[in-house]
Amino acid sequence: MKKQATRDAYGKALLELGGLHEDIVVLDADLSQSTRTAEFAKVYPDRFFNAGIAEQNMMGMAAGLSTANKTVFASSFAIFAVGRAFEQVRNSLAYANLNVKVCATHSGITVGEDGGSHQSIEDIAIMRSVPNMTVVVPSDGISTKEALFSIYEYKGPVYLRLGRPAVPIIYDEGLEFEIGKGIELRDGPDATLIACGMMVAMAVEAADELAKQGINLSVIDMHTIKPLDEELIIRKAKETGAILTIEEHSIIGGLGGAVCEVVSEHHPIPVIRMGIKDVFGQSGTPNELLQHYNLTTEHIIQKTQDLLKKKA
Amino acid sequence: MREINSLVVEEVQAKAKSIRKNIIKMLGLAGSGHTGGSLSSADILASLYFWEMNIKPNNPTWEDRDRFVLSKGHAAPVLYATLAEKGYFKAGKLETLRKLGSPLQGHPDMLKLPGVEASTGSLGQGISWAVGMALAGKLDKRDSRVYSVLGDGEIQEGMVWEALMAGAHYKLDNMLVFLDYNGLQIDGKISDVLSPEPVADKFRAFNWEVICIDGHDITQIMQALEKGRQIKGKPTAVIAETIKGKGCSFMENQANWHGVAPNAEEVEKALAELG
């Protein structure tokens, strides 16, 4: 299976997009090698500004640049872009509804060996609570590129959540990607798996495994957490009667929380949330950590079976 | 070099007086807001908008305009009074300050009011916007300039120094920042709360050109602005010694006038003093 880190796809797509649009300006906070904005910086040095290790000022500079009709992509690790600079993102970018894209890499526990201090597990929850903010979490390299091209066309603040490790490519080139529209990857009546980011590939794998046992699941890549595809969630809640949400993020306030808000208001059914259970991460390889925090294909299968019991 | 004579100075002085009177009136009607720091910045804003800046009030988004960012956003009344004076909107709107649905929010909101270049108020953020605007000006090879006013309490925010570092690193000589150095913040004297001294040395150490002036002397403000235009390769900081509450004797140098609006009687007294 072909694999690519979403940050790698971001770096390549940003370079391509930068060649198409003169108004694109890229900022980074001394992590351009890791976030992959260095590729853009090398080819378009005039349109790249390193803010140094000063994420708060980076967001302010992004605000100022965007008022001069620049489309600004500001990158750092998720923990710093969202955590360190939260109030700048809130008050300088979102409150003024500016055309700035906060593209954060190294989200979730798969940051790996750097440990819990660097593993952002709250960023989806935080960003989706901010008015005007759009939150996109692509699942593979292909959808990352399409997401990037889409958020360029969209005028307004966006949070794009990207990851460090290579993850399976699940889409073909030319994927039709629409902000706010979940992608139905499997269509089955027994339950629905709603996943985002790197967990989508595992959800598909789990569904295909269970299909061999005669359990037919729907699988949705919910790449946009906000605005959330409520229509699709409600339809799937009605059609399948049970939902499992899967994310590499805290079970509090992220994809799982967002889905629960929708089904509890519109069509209450059993939901199980898979994610980080309100604890901080730690050092380890990404695979060891996914295993340790129960975020594997096997765990998805197990939880789906628990869900089916709840449904019955 | 533009000539600085008594005629242009008196013209700006008259504008500053009108701005101060409107600050008092609008705050009196609003019943809340930041009086002291609005009055301390009035001469600076009057000089910028009525002498220095290249702007078109009837075309507030004109691409080649000079830009002004009120980093000390709580002094919104001085910005609103100045914009109204300049003709960005009718002075009658000033009466809606801080009222539900008003474009004159408690802190400046660029989405609601023409002429407001940045939504500020959370201290430290405006100067970063100004750095970004100056970067954009360099990128687009425009001759336009970017101005900002920082509060002296505001420079306690670490972010300000991130922005100053960036401004010098990127050699933003199209940028000039005033420090409204009135010496007071909400909790008292800045020297008691958390001293930023030595202020001028700090700006110099961050590679900014530093000019120290009396922030209520229009001639000195104009001279500083002229000098700022000649500085190449680095941004300019004008450390303007000011008096909080300037123009109303009972408000001057009183920290408790930071975030308080005058009542009807005080409005009358203040307007009488301003003349």
Interface residues (C-beta under 8 A of the other chain):
Chain A: V25 D46 R47 F49 A51 G52 A54 Q56 N57 M59 G60 M61 A62 A63 G64 L65 S66 T67 A68 N69 K70 E87 Q88 N91 S92 Y95 A96 N97
Chain B: E63 R67 V69 D109 M110 L111 E117 A118 S119 G121 S122 G124 Q125 G126 I127 S128 W129 A130 V131 G132 M133 A134 L135 A136 G137 L139 D140 G158 M159 E162 A163 M165 A166 H169 Y170
